Amino acid sequence: MKYKSQKIAYWFFALAMLLFALQLVYGFIMGFDRIGIQGLHDIIPFNVARAVHTNLLVVWLLTGFMGAAYYIIPEEAQRELISPKLAIVQLVSLAVVGVIAIVGFHFNHWEGRKFLEIPRELDFLVVVNVLLFLGLILGTLFTGKRKTTTALVLSMGLLFAALLYLPGMIWFDSQVMDSFFRWWVVHLWVEGVWELIMGGILSFLLIKLTGVDREVIEKWLYVIIGLTFLSGVLGTGHHYYYIGVNKIWLIVGGIFSALEPLAFLAMALFAINMYRKGEKSHPNKVALFWTIGSSIVSFIGAGILGFAHTLPQANLYTHGTLVTASHGHYAFWGAYAMIVLAMISYAMPNLTGRKRYMMKTGSAAFWLSNIGILGMTAAFGVAGIAQVYMERKMKMEFMTVQNEISIHFVILLLCAAMFTTGIIMFIYDFIKYGRPTDEALVDQKTKAPEFSSKEEVFELN
Amino acid sequence: MLSKSQARAFFLGGTVVTFSIFIGLTIYSFMPNKDQSNYTKLDKQVVRGKEIWETNNCMGCHTIMGEGGYYAPELTKVIDRRGEGYVKAVLTSPIPWAPNGRKMVAYNMNEKDAQAMIAYLKWVGNIDLNGFDRVVSPLAKANQ
């Protein structure tokens, strides 16, 4: 690492990994619920498990993004973080708010709005926390020696994410208006500003891992995030087809959401091309796996699987079924979870000074988790398609259909076990070898080149 | 070949234009003559029903207008489909309702709250959903 305050990132990554592990536990509770094993129903009914599962997803990803920002911004701005102590305060307060929210869900203390279950009084604490975070990041960026496009895009994504949280805090008497503005937060986050954050992190990683000229990478970053907003903002309309608003959204949402895969395709082609273009070879192959993998999996999960049911004619039948769960799992994994894991994989050797680049556990973690989640996506997808035909074509009762498709959840649980094994290996590596040390600080004047002229793979296992 | 400043102009221009259209369409969607939700029929009881819906996170299992947990039935037209009596029995049950073995939380609601929930579900059931209500099963049965 180049700046001592970059070590703060480690603690954010550690919190993110803890929350990720908890998210998986609640995912299993839901999976078992679906095959009729409801032993925990009285303590953790499905709606509690679901709220915890999805909110932990959002919070661990945001924590990961924050960790990434604390690592990237000092390096891009070429200065120490303006206040590492306040960053620690921000981390602790984030963890406290998160714990209160999660515990509260178990006592029916929530908003009961999908993805936005955190109660309103805690929303205000979230806002204060995020303002502190943004103050630290933007303060560092604008007092730094340079303001790079990568840092600006990352910061802009984080700023917009904070602003877009606000419409979710408004109370509406009408369920229609409630749903409408809930998507301002959820859709414009995941198919809008979070892609800016992903683009910023991806750009940083590609600059570091491929050695391609920053100007080239950042030019294409603009094109990609331009495509993201061009399609994604009006693409919000695909959530408005059947929630009681005007038919104009069938046309607008249909056209623009059909264009959304273009941004993800551009991102995948961009990452692969930059990798091919890079003449030098960075030894951190695991980080490269996660980085390129993220761009490809997000194209399949968010782009292709999203496109498969985004047109109004198809969505009329798939809306509100497990088809959405299939798309959601693979999209979140590819676009956001993998990019956070890529960032951790890149940062770990730099924070610790350990040149653990191509470990067997790291490689196994990548493949097990990716094959596992692919199986989960397929299981959800097959269950969803069967549900559509039985429920919406053959007019069978909901629970009759659920019993018919429960076998797919057995497959889902088996694949989830494989996925979890991969994640446990990743977290094991993180705990055992991830602690940062000041000895890893690189003296800028005597800094050794980051790249090797020929491929160097350090097999330490 | 595209320069970096042209790429930046593409991003900034595209963002401003699409956000402006989006805001415009949002205003258009909520103009009084475009209302598909019978907004004027929202009364205190319906609003109270929505509060109960949210406080209990019913969306964590059920779906409404196709949005929710995919774990329990769609409730958009549940009053048409099951009738008020059935819905009230489920809401006031002191033991977990468990159709086909899948348990629901026992809410043990009082009369007033159960009536508010029924009013809310009735209001939702009358929203024009651009054809979704005629396709989604078992809602479709109410429309056959």
Chai-1 contact restraints between the chains, C-beta under 6 A:
chainA,res_idxA,chainB,res_idxB,connection_type,confidence,min_distance_angstrom,max_distance_angstrom,comment,restraint_id
A,G36,B,G101,contact,1.0,0.0,6.0,A-B,restraint_1
A,Q38,B,K103,contact,1.0,0.0,6.0,A-B,restraint_2
A,H41,B,K103,contact,1.0,0.0,6.0,A-B,restraint_3
A,P45,B,V105,contact,1.0,0.0,6.0,A-B,restraint_4
A,F46,B,C61,contact,1.0,0.0,6.0,A-B,restraint_5
A,F46,B,Y71,contact,1.0,0.0,6.0,A-B,restraint_6
A,N47,B,N57,contact,1.0,0.0,6.0,A-B,restraint_7
A,N47,B,G60,contact,1.0,0.0,6.0,A-B,restraint_8
A,N47,B,C61,contact,1.0,0.0,6.0,A-B,restraint_9
A,R50,B,G60,contact,1.0,0.0,6.0,A-B,restraint_10
A,R50,B,G69,contact,1.0,0.0,6.0,A-B,restraint_11
A,A51,B,G60,contact,1.0,0.0,6.0,A-B,restraint_12
A,W110,B,N57,contact,1.0,0.0,6.0,A-B,restraint_13
A,E111,B,E54,contact,1.0,0.0,6.0,A-B,restraint_14
A,G112,B,E54,contact,1.0,0.0,6.0,A-B,restraint_15
A,G112,B,N57,contact,1.0,0.0,6.0,A-B,restraint_16
A,G112,B,M59,contact,1.0,0.0,6.0,A-B,restraint_17
A,K114,B,M59,contact,1.0,0.0,6.0,A-B,restraint_18
A,D173,B,L42,contact,1.0,0.0,6.0,A-B,restraint_19
A,D173,B,V47,contact,1.0,0.0,6.0,A-B,restraint_20
A,S174,B,S37,contact,1.0,0.0,6.0,A-B,restraint_21
A,S174,B,Y39,contact,1.0,0.0,6.0,A-B,restraint_22
A,Q175,B,V124,contact,1.0,0.0,6.0,A-B,restraint_23
A,V176,B,S37,contact,1.0,0.0,6.0,A-B,restraint_24
A,K219,B,K4,contact,1.0,0.0,6.0,A-B,restraint_25
A,K219,B,A7,contact,1.0,0.0,6.0,A-B,restraint_26
A,Y222,B,A7,contact,1.0,0.0,6.0,A-B,restraint_27
A,Y222,B,R8,contact,1.0,0.0,6.0,A-B,restraint_28
A,Y222,B,F11,contact,1.0,0.0,6.0,A-B,restraint_29
A,V223,B,A7,contact,1.0,0.0,6.0,A-B,restraint_30
A,I225,B,F11,contact,1.0,0.0,6.0,A-B,restraint_31
A,G226,B,F10,contact,1.0,0.0,6.0,A-B,restraint_32
A,G226,B,F11,contact,1.0,0.0,6.0,A-B,restraint_33
A,G226,B,G14,contact,1.0,0.0,6.0,A-B,restraint_34
A,F229,B,G14,contact,1.0,0.0,6.0,A-B,restraint_35
A,F229,B,T15,contact,1.0,0.0,6.0,A-B,restraint_36
A,F229,B,T18,contact,1.0,0.0,6.0,A-B,restraint_37
A,L230,B,G14,contact,1.0,0.0,6.0,A-B,restraint_38
A,L230,B,T18,contact,1.0,0.0,6.0,A-B,restraint_39
A,V233,B,T18,contact,1.0,0.0,6.0,A-B,restraint_40
A,V233,B,F19,contact,1.0,0.0,6.0,A-B,restraint_41
A,V233,B,F22,contact,1.0,0.0,6.0,A-B,restraint_42
A,L234,B,T18,contact,1.0,0.0,6.0,A-B,restraint_43
A,L234,B,F22,contact,1.0,0.0,6.0,A-B,restraint_44
A,Y242,B,G66,contact,1.0,0.0,6.0,A-B,restraint_45
A,Y242,B,L129,contact,1.0,0.0,6.0,A-B,restraint_46
A,Y242,B,N130,contact,1.0,0.0,6.0,A-B,restraint_47
A,Y242,B,F132,contact,1.0,0.0,6.0,A-B,restraint_48
A,I243,B,M65,contact,1.0,0.0,6.0,A-B,restraint_49
A,G244,B,Q36,contact,1.0,0.0,6.0,A-B,restraint_50
A,G244,B,S37,contact,1.0,0.0,6.0,A-B,restraint_51
A,G244,B,I127,contact,1.0,0.0,6.0,A-B,restraint_52
A,G244,B,L129,contact,1.0,0.0,6.0,A-B,restraint_53
A,V245,B,S29,contact,1.0,0.0,6.0,A-B,restraint_54
A,N246,B,S29,contact,1.0,0.0,6.0,A-B,restraint_55
A,N246,B,K34,contact,1.0,0.0,6.0,A-B,restraint_56
A,K247,B,N130,contact,1.0,0.0,6.0,A-B,restraint_57
A,L316,B,V135,contact,1.0,0.0,6.0,A-B,restraint_58
A,H319,B,G66,contact,1.0,0.0,6.0,A-B,restraint_59
A,G320,B,T63,contact,1.0,0.0,6.0,A-B,restraint_60
A,G320,B,G66,contact,1.0,0.0,6.0,A-B,restraint_61
A,L322,B,Y70,contact,1.0,0.0,6.0,A-B,restraint_62
A,E391,B,S137,contact,1.0,0.0,6.0,A-B,restraint_63
A,R392,B,V135,contact,1.0,0.0,6.0,A-B,restraint_64
A,R392,B,S137,contact,1.0,0.0,6.0,A-B,restraint_65
A,K395,B,S137,contact,1.0,0.0,6.0,A-B,restraint_66
A,K395,B,A140,contact,1.0,0.0,6.0,A-B,restraint_67
A,E397,B,P138,contact,1.0,0.0,6.0,A-B,restraint_68
A,F398,B,P73,contact,1.0,0.0,6.0,A-B,restraint_69
A,M399,B,P99,contact,1.0,0.0,6.0,A-B,restraint_70
A,M399,B,N100,contact,1.0,0.0,6.0,A-B,restraint_71
